[in-house]
Amino acid sequence: MQEGTSHSDDGKAVVAHGPILTVEACSCGVMHLHFGPVSMRFTEETLHEVHRTIGQALMRVAAPDTQTGNVAALLMTRGPARGEA
């Protein structure tokens, strides 16, 4: 969103919805991500960067670096993952 531009709820549309996340596109060019009570706003460009970074993290977890082994050690947990019941 441009600096000094006001933001309102007008012109928003839900473009994706899942069990933990709802994404709204706004006419101002901002994407609103709603994780339950937490909301974050991203431009399309920064949302692509978030997507790239999360994808990179998932690839590293799926194929950990055998030289360091750090990722595998972090994922060896007993019990549910943090945030899970």
DSSP file (Angstrom, degrees, kcal/mol; ACC not computed):
  #  RESIDUE AA STRUCTURE BP1 BP2  ACC     N-H-->O    O-->H-N    N-H-->O    O-->H-N    TCO  KAPPA ALPHA  PHI   PSI    X-CA   Y-CA   Z-CA
    1    1 A M              0   0    0      0, 0.0     2,-0.1     0, 0.0    28,-0.1   0.000 360.0 360.0 360.0 140.3    0.0    0.0    0.0
    2    2 A Q    >   -     0   0    0     26,-0.2     3,-2.0     1,-0.1     2,-0.1  -0.414 360.0 -97.1 -70.0 144.5    1.3    3.5   -0.8
    3    3 A E  T 3  S+     0   0    0      1,-0.3    -1,-0.1    -2,-0.1     3,-0.1  -0.385 111.7  21.1 -61.9 136.0    2.3    5.6    2.1
    4    4 A G  T 3  S+     0   0    0      1,-0.3     2,-0.4    -2,-0.1    -1,-0.3   0.347  91.7 129.5  86.5  -7.1   -0.5    8.0    3.0
    5    5 A T    <   -     0   0    0     -3,-2.0    -1,-0.3     1,-0.0     2,-0.1  -0.674  56.2-131.1 -81.9 130.5   -3.1    5.8    1.3
    6    6 A S        -     0   0    0     -2,-0.4     2,-0.4    -3,-0.1    -4,-0.1  -0.438  16.9-143.9 -78.2 157.8   -6.1    5.1    3.6
    7    7 A H        +     0   0    0     -2,-0.1     2,-0.3    -6,-0.0    -1,-0.0  -0.981  22.8 167.8-126.7 132.8   -7.3    1.6    3.9
    8    8 A S        -     0   0    0     -2,-0.4    20,-0.2     2,-0.3     0, 0.0  -0.840  47.5-107.8-133.9 173.4  -10.9    0.4    4.2
    9    9 A D  S >  S+     0   0    0     -2,-0.3     3,-1.0     2,-0.1     2,-0.1   0.545  83.9 110.2 -79.6  -6.8  -12.8   -2.8    4.1
   10   10 A D  T 3  S+     0   0    0      1,-0.2    17,-0.4    16,-0.0    -2,-0.3  -0.424  76.2  22.8 -68.5 141.6  -14.3   -1.8    0.7
   11   11 A G  T 3  S+     0   0    0      1,-0.3    16,-0.7    15,-0.1     2,-0.3   0.667  86.2 137.0  81.0  16.8  -13.1   -3.8   -2.3
   12   12 A K  E <   -A   26   0A   0     -3,-1.0     2,-0.4    14,-0.2    -1,-0.3  -0.758  27.1-178.6 -96.4 144.4  -11.9   -6.9   -0.5
   13   13 A A  E     -A   25   0A   0     12,-2.3    12,-2.9    -2,-0.3     2,-0.4  -0.996  31.6-117.3-140.7 136.6  -12.6  -10.4   -1.8
   14   14 A V  E     +A   24   0A   0     -2,-0.4    10,-0.3    10,-0.2     3,-0.1  -0.601  33.7 173.1 -70.5 123.2  -11.7  -13.8   -0.3
   15   15 A V  E     +     0   0A   0      8,-2.8     2,-0.3    -2,-0.4     9,-0.2   0.570  65.4  13.3-109.0 -15.0   -9.4  -15.4   -2.8
   16   16 A A  E     -A   23   0A   0      7,-1.5     7,-3.0     2,-0.0    -1,-0.4  -0.966  60.1-174.6-159.5 146.4   -8.5  -18.5   -0.8
   17   17 A H  E     +A   22   0A   0     -2,-0.3     5,-0.2     5,-0.2    -3,-0.0  -0.986  11.6 159.4-147.2 131.9   -9.7  -20.2    2.3
   18   18 A G        -     0   0    0      3,-2.9    -2,-0.0    -2,-0.3     0, 0.0  -0.788  56.5 -81.7-139.0-176.9   -8.4  -23.2    4.3
   19   19 A P  S    S+     0   0    0      0, 0.0     3,-0.1     0, 0.0     0, 0.0   0.769 126.7  18.4 -64.3 -25.8   -8.7  -24.7    7.8
   20   20 A I  S    S+     0   0    0      1,-0.2     2,-0.4    15,-0.1    16,-0.1   0.479 123.6  48.2-121.2  -4.9   -6.1  -22.3    9.3
   21   21 A L        -     0   0    0     14,-0.2    -3,-2.9     2,-0.0     2,-0.4  -0.997  48.1-171.5-146.0 136.4   -5.8  -19.4    6.8
   22   22 A T  E     -AB  17  34A   0     12,-1.8    12,-2.9    -2,-0.4     2,-0.5  -0.994  14.9-158.4-122.0 134.7   -8.1  -17.1    4.8
   23   23 A V  E     -AB  16  33A   0     -7,-3.0    -8,-2.8    -2,-0.4    -7,-1.5  -0.956   7.4-172.0-117.2 127.2   -6.6  -14.8    2.1
   24   24 A E  E     -AB  14  32A   0      8,-2.7     8,-3.1    -2,-0.5     2,-0.4  -0.943  13.3-146.9-115.7 138.4   -8.3  -11.7    1.0
   25   25 A A  E     -AB  13  31A   0    -12,-2.9   -12,-2.3    -2,-0.4     2,-0.3  -0.873  17.9-153.6 -99.8 137.9   -7.3   -9.5   -2.0
   26   26 A C  E >   -A   12   0A   0      4,-2.0     3,-2.1    -2,-0.4   -14,-0.2  -0.832  24.4-124.1-113.3 148.9   -7.9   -5.8   -1.6
   27   27 A S  T 3  S+     0   0    0    -16,-0.7   -16,-0.1   -17,-0.4   -15,-0.1   0.691 109.5  68.0 -63.1 -17.3   -8.5   -3.2   -4.3
   28   28 A C  T 3  S-     0   0    0      2,-0.2    -1,-0.3   -20,-0.2   -26,-0.2   0.540 120.9-104.9 -79.6  -5.8   -5.6   -1.2   -2.7
   29   29 A G  S <  S+     0   0    0     -3,-2.1    15,-0.7     1,-0.3     2,-0.3   0.495  81.4 123.7  97.8   4.1   -3.2   -4.0   -3.8
   30   30 A V  E     - C   0  43A   0     13,-0.2    -4,-2.0    14,-0.1     2,-0.5  -0.775  52.8-142.0-101.2 143.5   -2.6   -5.6   -0.4
   31   31 A M  E     -BC  25  42A   0     11,-3.8    11,-2.6    -2,-0.3     2,-0.6  -0.909  14.1-150.4-101.8 129.4   -3.2   -9.2    0.4
   32   32 A H  E     -BC  24  41A   0     -8,-3.1    -8,-2.7    -2,-0.5     2,-0.5  -0.896   7.6-163.8-103.3 120.8   -4.7   -9.8    3.9
   33   33 A L  E     -BC  23  40A   0      7,-3.3     7,-2.5    -2,-0.6     2,-0.6  -0.927   4.0-164.6-106.2 122.9   -3.8  -13.1    5.5
   34   34 A H  E     -BC  22  39A   0    -12,-2.9   -12,-1.8    -2,-0.5     2,-0.8  -0.929  12.4-179.4-113.9 112.5   -6.0  -14.1    8.5
   35   35 A F  E >   - C   0  38A   0      3,-3.4     3,-2.2    -2,-0.6   -14,-0.2  -0.815  67.5 -73.0-105.5  85.5   -4.7  -16.9   10.8
   36   36 A G  T 3  S-     0   0    0     -2,-0.8   -14,-0.1     1,-0.3    -1,-0.1  -0.451 118.8  -5.5  58.2-123.1   -7.7  -17.0   13.2
   37   37 A P  T 3  S+     0   0    0      0, 0.0     2,-0.5     0, 0.0    -1,-0.3   0.539 122.8  85.6 -79.9  -4.8   -7.4  -13.8   15.3
   38   38 A V  E <   -C   35   0A   0     -3,-2.2    -3,-3.4     2,-0.0     2,-0.4  -0.842  57.4-175.1-101.5 129.4   -4.0  -12.8   13.7
   39   39 A S  E     -C   34   0A   0     -2,-0.5     2,-0.3    -5,-0.2    -5,-0.2  -0.958   4.3-175.1-123.6 142.8   -4.0  -10.8   10.5
   40   40 A M  E     -C   33   0A   0     -7,-2.5    -7,-3.3    -2,-0.4     2,-0.4  -0.982  13.1-145.9-133.6 146.8   -1.1   -9.8    8.3
   41   41 A R  E     +C   32   0A   0     -2,-0.3     2,-0.3    -9,-0.2    -9,-0.2  -0.942  20.8 172.7-116.4 135.6   -1.0   -7.6    5.3
   42   42 A F  E     -C   31   0A   0    -11,-2.6   -11,-3.8    -2,-0.4     2,-0.1  -0.982  30.7-123.8-136.3 147.0    1.4   -8.1    2.4
   43   43 A T  E  >  -C   30   0A   0     -2,-0.3     4,-2.3   -13,-0.2     5,-0.2  -0.455  40.9-105.3 -74.8 165.2    1.9   -6.6   -1.1
   44   44 A E  H  > S+     0   0    0    -15,-0.7     4,-1.9     1,-0.2     5,-0.1   0.902 121.6  52.7 -60.3 -39.7    1.8   -9.1   -3.8
   45   45 A E  H  > S+     0   0    0      1,-0.2     4,-1.5     2,-0.2    -1,-0.2   0.927 111.5  43.6 -62.5 -46.9    5.6   -8.8   -4.2
   46   46 A T  H  > S+     0   0    0      1,-0.2     4,-2.2     2,-0.2    -1,-0.2   0.833 110.1  56.6 -71.8 -29.8    6.3   -9.4   -0.5
   47   47 A L  H  X S+     0   0    0     -4,-2.3     4,-2.5     2,-0.2    -1,-0.2   0.883 104.8  52.5 -66.7 -36.6    3.8  -12.3   -0.4
   48   48 A H  H  X S+     0   0    0     -4,-1.9     4,-2.5     2,-0.2    -1,-0.2   0.892 108.7  50.9 -62.2 -38.7    5.8  -14.0   -3.3
   49   49 A E  H  X S+     0   0    0     -4,-1.5     4,-2.4     2,-0.2    -2,-0.2   0.902 109.7  49.2 -65.8 -41.4    9.0  -13.6   -1.1
   50   50 A V  H  X S+     0   0    0     -4,-2.2     4,-2.6     2,-0.2     5,-0.2   0.925 111.6  50.2 -61.2 -44.6    7.2  -15.2    1.9
   51   51 A H  H  X S+     0   0    0     -4,-2.5     4,-2.4     1,-0.2    -2,-0.2   0.914 111.2  48.4 -59.4 -45.3    6.1  -18.0   -0.4
   52   52 A R  H  X S+     0   0    0     -4,-2.5     4,-2.2     2,-0.2    -1,-0.2   0.913 112.6  48.1 -62.8 -43.5    9.6  -18.5   -1.7
   53   53 A T  H  X S+     0   0    0     -4,-2.4     4,-2.2     2,-0.2    -2,-0.2   0.907 112.5  47.5 -66.8 -42.5   11.2  -18.5    1.7
   54   54 A I  H  X S+     0   0    0     -4,-2.6     4,-2.5     2,-0.2    -1,-0.2   0.912 111.9  51.1 -65.1 -41.6    8.6  -21.0    3.1
   55   55 A G  H  X S+     0   0    0     -4,-2.4     4,-2.2    -5,-0.2    -2,-0.2   0.903 109.1  51.2 -60.1 -41.3    9.1  -23.2    0.1
   56   56 A Q  H  X S+     0   0    0     -4,-2.2     4,-2.1     2,-0.2    -1,-0.2   0.908 110.2  49.4 -61.9 -43.0   12.9  -23.1    0.7
   57   57 A A  H  X S+     0   0    0     -4,-2.2     4,-2.1     1,-0.2    -2,-0.2   0.918 110.4  49.9 -63.9 -43.5   12.4  -24.1    4.3
   58   58 A L  H  X S+     0   0    0     -4,-2.5     4,-2.2     1,-0.2    -1,-0.2   0.880 110.0  51.0 -64.3 -37.4   10.2  -27.0    3.4
   59   59 A M  H  X S+     0   0    0     -4,-2.2     4,-2.0     1,-0.2    -1,-0.2   0.903 110.0  49.7 -65.7 -40.1   12.7  -28.2    0.8
   60   60 A R  H  < S+     0   0    0     -4,-2.1    -2,-0.2     1,-0.2    -1,-0.2   0.858 111.5  48.6 -67.5 -34.7   15.5  -28.1    3.4
   61   61 A V  H  < S+     0   0    0     -4,-2.1    -1,-0.2     1,-0.2    -2,-0.2   0.897 112.1  48.9 -70.4 -40.0   13.4  -30.0    5.9
   62   62 A A  H  < S+     0   0    0     -4,-2.2    -2,-0.2     1,-0.3    -1,-0.2   0.836 128.4  23.7 -68.5 -33.4   12.6  -32.7    3.3
   63   63 A A  S  < S-     0   0    0     -4,-2.0    -1,-0.3    -5,-0.1    -2,-0.1  -0.678  88.2-160.0-133.6  77.9   16.2  -33.0    2.3
   64   64 A P        -     0   0    0      0, 0.0     2,-0.5     0, 0.0    -3,-0.1  -0.174  31.4 -96.6 -62.5 152.9   18.4  -31.9    5.2
   65   65 A D     >  -     0   0    0      1,-0.2     4,-2.8    -5,-0.1     3,-0.5  -0.571  29.4-155.8 -69.0 115.6   22.0  -30.9    4.6
   66   66 A T  T  4 S+     0   0    0     -2,-0.5    -1,-0.2     1,-0.2     0, 0.0   0.698  88.3  63.8 -70.5 -17.9   24.1  -34.0    5.4
   67   67 A Q  T  4 S+     0   0    0      1,-0.1    -1,-0.2     2,-0.0    -2,-0.0   0.886 119.5  19.9 -73.3 -37.8   27.1  -31.9    6.1
   68   68 A T  T  4 S-     0   0    0     -3,-0.5    -2,-0.2     1,-0.0    -1,-0.1   0.830  77.2-162.6-100.3 -38.5   25.6  -30.1    9.1
   69   69 A G     X  +     0   0    0     -4,-2.8     4,-1.6     1,-0.1    -3,-0.1   0.506  50.4 125.4  69.4   2.8   22.7  -32.4   10.1
   70   70 A N  H  >  +     0   0    0      1,-0.2     4,-1.8     2,-0.2     5,-0.2   0.868  64.6  53.7 -64.6 -39.2   21.2  -29.5   12.1
   71   71 A V  H  > S+     0   0    0      1,-0.2     4,-1.4     2,-0.2    -1,-0.2   0.928 107.7  50.3 -64.9 -44.6   17.8  -29.6   10.4
   72   72 A A  H  > S+     0   0    0      1,-0.2     4,-0.6     2,-0.2     3,-0.2   0.895 109.1  52.0 -61.3 -40.3   17.2  -33.3   11.2
   73   73 A A  H >< S+     0   0    0     -4,-1.6     3,-0.8     1,-0.2    -1,-0.2   0.881 107.2  52.6 -65.2 -37.6   18.1  -32.8   14.8
   74   74 A L  H 3< S+     0   0    0     -4,-1.8    -1,-0.2     1,-0.2    -2,-0.2   0.814 108.6  50.7 -66.1 -29.8   15.6  -30.0   15.2
   75   75 A L  H 3< S+     0   0    0     -4,-1.4     2,-1.5    -3,-0.2    -1,-0.2   0.500  81.0  99.8 -91.0  -3.8   12.8  -32.1   13.8
   76   76 A M    <<  +     0   0    0     -3,-0.8     2,-0.3    -4,-0.6    -1,-0.1  -0.665  55.5 156.0 -84.0  90.7   13.4  -35.1   16.1
   77   77 A T        -     0   0    0     -2,-1.5     2,-0.5     2,-0.1     4,-0.1  -0.765  41.5-134.7-115.3 160.1   10.6  -34.4   18.6
   78   78 A R  S    S+     0   0    0     -2,-0.3    -2,-0.0     2,-0.1     0, 0.0  -0.973  74.4   1.1-113.3 122.7    8.7  -36.6   21.0
   79   79 A G  S    S-     0   0    0     -2,-0.5    -2,-0.1     2,-0.0     0, 0.0  -0.443 110.1 -17.6  95.6-173.8    5.0  -35.9   21.1
   80   80 A P  S    S-     0   0    0      0, 0.0    -2,-0.1     0, 0.0     3,-0.1  -0.265  73.1-102.4 -68.5 151.9    3.0  -33.4   19.1
   81   81 A A    >   -     0   0    0      1,-0.2     3,-2.5    -4,-0.1     2,-0.0  -0.299  54.6 -76.3 -66.9 157.0    4.5  -30.5   17.3
   82   82 A R  T 3  S+     0   0    0      1,-0.3    -1,-0.2     3,-0.1     3,-0.1  -0.325 123.3  24.1 -55.8 130.0    4.3  -27.0   18.9
   83   83 A G  T 3  S+     0   0    0      1,-0.4     2,-0.3    -3,-0.1    -1,-0.3   0.332 101.6 107.1  93.8  -7.0    0.8  -25.7   18.4
   84   84 A E    <         0   0    0     -3,-2.5    -1,-0.4     1,-0.1     0, 0.0  -0.774 360.0 360.0-103.7 150.8   -0.8  -29.1   17.9
   85   85 A A              0   0    0     -2,-0.3    -1,-0.1    -3,-0.1    -3,-0.1   0.442 360.0 360.0 -89.8 360.0   -3.0  -30.9   20.5
